[in-house]
């Protein structure tokens, strides 16, 4: 099995996980857009990102779940049932929690296919219009998702 390529069988569990997780946790409909390589498509505004490491016997990588502040605040309002005007320390945990659930679902599917991905803990990156830097010489795949309130995206990269 070639882990260098981010093929459809590898990324689909993350796409399905994101759509399913947001539907259940945030009552949010998200539609997967067309994936593209980072730097080769539109810049999607990111103010908060949850980042998790992919670790396996044969490869490493990272997955980032990225939101603009306005979209993230709407999602957290739907998830927690209370309105916030800015991202607080407590709300940051919501981004980690969402990525944790998505990662857990994807990991289960991928491990059934023999990927042997280990458990990991997300970290949060915050800033105004930030860019997530992945420690990989391989290209980063961007998976955009459209919602009625705007676009968010996931970034995935792997390294042997």
HELIX and SHEET records of a PDB file:
HELIX    1   1 UNK A    8  UNK A   26  1                                  19    
HELIX    2   2 UNK A   69  UNK A   80  1                                  12    
HELIX    3   3 UNK A   89  UNK A  112  1                                  24    
SHEET    1   A 3 UNK A  31  UNK A  32  0                                        
SHEET    2   A 3 UNK A 141  UNK A 147 -1                                        
SHEET    3   A 3 UNK A  36  UNK A  37 -1                                        
SHEET    1   B 6 UNK A  31  UNK A  32  0                                        
SHEET    2   B 6 UNK A 141  UNK A 147 -1                                        
SHEET    3   B 6 UNK A 150  UNK A 159 -1                                        
SHEET    4   B 6 UNK A  60  UNK A  67 -1                                        
SHEET    5   B 6 UNK A  48  UNK A  55 -1                                        
SHEET    6   B 6 UNK A 123  UNK A 126 -1                                        
END                                                                             
